Amino acid sequence: MSLSSEQREKLLRQAVGLIRVHSMDVPSMIMLGTVGPLAFFLSQMLLLVQPLFGWDGAGWLSGGGAALLEEPANVDRLLTQLERGRE
């Protein structure tokens, strides 16, 4: 699924919001920094296991969140936005 820049920015804001609401900034930054090169594979795994756990991150995955994580550049953008909030 290809995302427009507007969709990408909206999903990035939603992801950052979800991460911050649950105080998962630091663990998320560690995970994203570690698994960035595997982003496409992991996004597909999220889609696969999500129904098993009944978790959709407030509609984030089904709303395009997994598509956002398919591109390593988007993972870098997410990491950058999380780091900005820690300054």
N, C-alpha and C positions, 0 to 999 in steps of 0.2 A: 504494500500500500504506500503510495507516494503522498507525502504531506506538503501542503502549501506552507509558506513561511508563517502565515497567520496561524494556521493550525498548529505548527510546530511551537510557536511562541506560547500559544494558549496551553498546550500540553506541558511545556516546560514550567510555566507558572503553576499549573495544577500539581505537578510532581513536587516542586519545591514546597508548595503549601502543605501537601500531605506529609512530606518528610518532616517539616518543621512542626506541624501540629502534634506529631508523635515523638518529637525530640530525638529524631534519628539522624541528625545532621552528620555527626562524626562517623557513625557506623556506615552511613550511606556513602560518604566521601571515600572511606577506606575501600568499601566494596567496589564502587565505580572505578576507582583508580586501579584496582587489581584486575578486574574482569573486563575492562574496556574493550580489549581486542576481541573478546568473545561475545560482544554485544548482540550480534545477530542471532547466534545460537541460543543465547539465554533468553532473548525476547520470544523466541519460538517455544522454549521450554515453559515460560510464564503462561503462554496461551494453552499449553498442554495440561499443566497441573492446576490451573486456576479453577476449573470446574470441580476438581477433586476436593478442594479446600473450601469452596463456596465463597471465595474472596475475590473481589473485583476492584479493590482500592477506590471505593466510591464511584464506580463506573469508569475509572481511569483506563483500565486495560481494554475493556470493550469499546471505549471511546477513542482509541487510537494510541494509547500509551505504549503498547507493544510495538507498534509501527515506529514510534519515536525512537525506541531503543534499538531498532534494527540497524541504524547508521551510527558508527563509532563517533562521527563528528557531533551528533546530537548528545551522546553520552558525555563528550567533552564540554559541551555547552551547559549541560545540567550540572556537571561538576564545578564549572566556573561560577555558575549562579549560587550554588551552595557555599562555595568558598567566599564569595562576596558578602554573604550574610554573616559570616563568622568574623569579619574584620571589625 
